[in-house]
Amino acid sequence: MKAVLIAWLALLLVLSNAKRGDPTLHRGSQLIEWVEGAMKGTFIIFFYDQDASAKKTSEVRQEVKSRILDKYPDFHYYEVDVTDQDFDQLVTLFEIDTESLKHQPTVLVASDGRGFWAHGQGAAAEIAFKLPKYSSDLRLPDFPADSRN
């Protein structure tokens, strides 16, 4: 019964954190497809271990939401509990360091095949600093030099 309750809570968390209009995430393979190009835009993926410090996880989550997602609500935001077997393939493919997640969460920022990782306290500040370089939603388009009128 406890496992069923935890699964429902995890699903509700994923549902509540996805951008309005984003598809609901059910398996890691879906997220792999979306990040690899099936869904355009900037992804903020919050990886955590449900058995880690709830306080530290909550602090980093709140900082990411207030510093990044409140400013850029159109980004695709998903949370992944690495202990959930539905995400084993994703954890392996993305080479997630599950040992470090026992202490604090890690955040992946990905857009158009580019991305970076930020870990633990200070992750939101690092993301805010690097976003203009990595987010297709924030980069200015390249204009040919000879297109001046």
C-alpha positions as CSV (number, residue, x, y, z in Angstrom):
1,M,0.0,0.0,0.0
2,K,2.8,2.4,0.8
3,A,4.4,1.8,-2.6
4,V,1.2,2.5,-4.4
5,L,0.8,5.8,-2.4
6,I,4.4,6.8,-3.3
7,A,3.8,6.0,-6.9
8,W,0.6,8.2,-7.0
9,L,2.4,11.0,-5.2
10,A,5.3,10.8,-7.7
11,L,2.8,10.9,-10.7
12,L,1.0,13.9,-9.2
13,L,4.3,15.7,-8.7
14,V,5.2,15.1,-12.4
15,L,1.8,16.2,-13.5
16,S,1.9,19.3,-11.4
17,N,5.3,20.3,-12.6
18,A,4.9,19.9,-16.4
19,K,4.2,23.1,-18.4
20,R,0.6,23.5,-19.2
21,G,0.0,21.8,-22.5
22,D,3.0,19.5,-22.2
23,P,2.3,15.8,-22.5
24,T,2.3,13.8,-19.3
25,L,5.4,11.9,-18.7
26,H,4.9,8.2,-17.9
27,R,8.3,6.5,-18.8
28,G,11.9,7.5,-19.2
29,S,11.8,6.5,-22.9
30,Q,9.3,9.3,-23.6
31,L,11.5,11.9,-22.1
32,I,14.5,10.6,-24.1
33,E,12.5,11.0,-27.3
34,W,11.4,14.5,-26.4
35,V,14.9,15.7,-25.4
36,E,16.4,14.1,-28.6
37,G,14.1,16.3,-30.7
38,A,10.5,15.0,-30.7
39,M,9.6,18.1,-28.7
40,K,11.2,21.5,-29.4
41,G,12.2,23.9,-26.8
42,T,14.2,24.1,-23.6
43,F,14.1,21.3,-21.1
44,I,14.7,21.7,-17.4
45,I,14.9,18.2,-15.9
46,F,15.2,17.8,-12.2
47,F,16.8,14.5,-11.1
48,Y,16.4,13.5,-7.5
49,D,16.4,10.5,-5.2
50,Q,13.3,10.2,-3.1
51,D,15.3,8.8,-0.2
52,A,17.7,11.8,-0.1
53,S,17.2,14.7,2.3
54,A,13.7,16.1,1.6
55,K,14.8,19.5,2.9
56,K,17.8,19.8,0.5
57,T,15.7,18.5,-2.5
58,S,12.9,20.9,-1.7
59,E,15.3,23.9,-1.4
60,V,16.9,23.2,-4.8
61,R,13.5,22.5,-6.4
62,Q,12.1,25.8,-5.0
63,E,15.2,27.8,-6.1
64,V,14.9,26.4,-9.7
65,K,11.2,27.2,-9.8
66,S,11.6,30.7,-8.5
67,R,14.8,31.7,-10.4
68,I,14.1,29.9,-13.7
69,L,10.6,28.6,-14.2
70,D,8.8,31.7,-12.9
71,K,10.8,33.7,-15.4
72,Y,10.5,31.3,-18.3
73,P,7.2,29.4,-17.9
74,D,7.3,28.0,-21.4
75,F,10.3,25.8,-20.7
76,H,9.5,22.1,-20.5
77,Y,10.0,21.1,-16.8
78,Y,10.0,17.5,-15.6
79,E,11.1,15.8,-12.4
80,V,12.6,12.3,-12.4
81,D,12.9,10.2,-9.3
82,V,15.9,8.0,-10.1
83,T,14.7,5.2,-7.9
84,D,11.6,4.8,-10.1
85,Q,12.2,1.8,-12.4
86,D,10.3,3.4,-15.2
87,F,13.2,5.7,-15.6
88,D,16.1,3.2,-15.5
89,Q,16.8,3.5,-19.2
90,L,16.9,7.3,-19.0
91,V,19.2,7.2,-15.9
92,T,21.6,4.8,-17.7
93,L,21.6,6.7,-21.0
94,F,22.1,10.1,-19.4
95,E,24.8,8.6,-17.1
96,I,23.1,10.0,-14.0
97,D,25.4,9.8,-10.9
98,T,22.9,8.3,-8.5
99,E,25.4,8.4,-5.7
100,S,25.6,12.2,-5.8
101,L,21.7,12.3,-5.8
102,K,21.7,10.8,-2.4
103,H,22.9,14.1,-1.2
104,Q,21.4,16.8,-3.5
105,P,19.5,16.9,-6.8
106,T,21.0,17.4,-10.2
107,V,19.4,19.5,-13.0
108,L,19.8,19.0,-16.7
109,V,19.2,21.9,-19.1
110,A,18.9,20.7,-22.7
111,S,17.9,22.4,-25.9
112,D,18.5,21.5,-29.6
113,G,21.1,18.8,-28.8
114,R,23.1,21.1,-26.4
115,G,23.0,21.1,-22.6
116,F,24.7,21.2,-19.3
117,W,24.3,19.8,-15.8
118,A,24.0,21.8,-12.5
119,H,24.2,20.1,-9.1
120,G,22.9,20.9,-5.7
121,Q,23.0,24.3,-3.9
122,G,23.7,27.0,-6.4
123,A,22.3,25.0,-9.4
124,A,19.7,27.6,-10.1
125,A,22.3,30.4,-10.2
126,E,24.5,28.4,-12.6
127,I,21.5,27.7,-14.8
128,A,20.4,31.4,-14.9
129,F,24.0,32.3,-15.9
130,K,24.3,29.7,-18.7
131,L,20.8,29.7,-20.1
132,P,21.3,32.3,-22.8
133,K,24.1,30.2,-24.3
134,Y,22.2,26.8,-24.2
135,S,18.5,27.6,-24.6
136,S,17.2,27.8,-28.1
137,D,14.3,29.8,-26.7
138,L,16.7,32.6,-25.6
139,R,19.5,32.6,-28.2
140,L,19.3,35.3,-30.8
141,P,18.9,34.0,-34.4
142,D,22.1,34.2,-36.5
143,F,21.8,36.7,-39.4
144,P,24.1,36.6,-42.4
145,A,26.5,39.5,-42.4
146,D,25.5,40.6,-45.9
147,S,21.8,40.9,-45.1
148,R,22.1,44.6,-44.1
149,N,19.8,47.0,-45.8
